[in-house]
């Protein structure tokens, strides 16, 4: 497994050193630089092999927004994790629009949350190195975002690959069409008859330019139907459904949900934050805690069983996460609910 190089940026020395110490001991991660502001960080990144940048947003003079905007012009394969405070909403909304931003964490956060986000970012970087995956995902993302020109640009790269035979290129298109029909965010726009007709035309085509024109029109028609449900895009609604259906899976995270929806984690993260007003990781944690509260009222479940049922592989992480959200431990919450129930029973008698 390739070691992931990390640069950490924060104007608070205690936080900077704490993050560095923690990440330095994680397997597969290497801290190659620390910086107190965006300018220092940019100088390190410009002269180093860096995969992930973890940056605070608010810093004096050269803040996280400044750094992200500078990194966009570097044209490097870098992804960014933002650390923000609760009152940084305006900063945050500006930052998450940048394609480099993978996800964000809100202070205060648990070490386990940082580890989960780092693992997701590493998985994203690994998957991104496949040009085939990059182009198909970007084509789909462009359709979902109604950015037809961008989708068509990536489609052209996908079809005009001189390293493959035309037969292999058509097989690529078959695979992409099938993935569109299975994508929860697009399946409603493609009926079976339309899909079969499109595949037949692809099969009959013998010219790359003709194939591009054919599929390009198909992309345009898909993008015209921008489905929105209660101000939440269908893709985000599908992500929420995936979370609720798979909550017991301890491996459930931004990357695994994005893979299922056939979009990049970065794209899903940005759209999720825009539609829901919170990060995906924050929503996932809150959903797990909400469901655990219902389960904790059933005293037949042991605490570790409740933890497993809502996707926490480690009961100590469950205890810490629960206390962070609710202010009390799962056992204290259970005893509180038992006491309230007993009081209500006495009042009825």
Buried (B, 14 or more C-beta within 10 A) or exposed (E): EEEBBBBBBBBEEEBBEBBBEBBEEBEEBEBBBBBBBBBBBBEBBEEEEBBBBBBBBBBEEBBBBBBBBBBBEEEEEBBBBBBBBEEBEEBBEBBBEBEBBBBBBBEEBBBBBBBBBBBBBBBBBEBBEEEEBBBBBBBBBBBBBEBBEBBBBBBBEBBEBEEBEEEEBBEBBBEBBEBBBEBBBBBEBBEEEEBEEBBEBBEEBEEBEEBBEBBBEBBBBBBEEEEEEEEBBBBBBBBBEBBEEBBEEBEBBBBBBBBBBBBBBBBBBBBBBBBBEBBBBBBBBEBBBEBBBEBBEEEEBEBBEBBBBBBBEBBEBBBBBBBBBBEEBBEEBBBEBEEEEEEEEEEEE
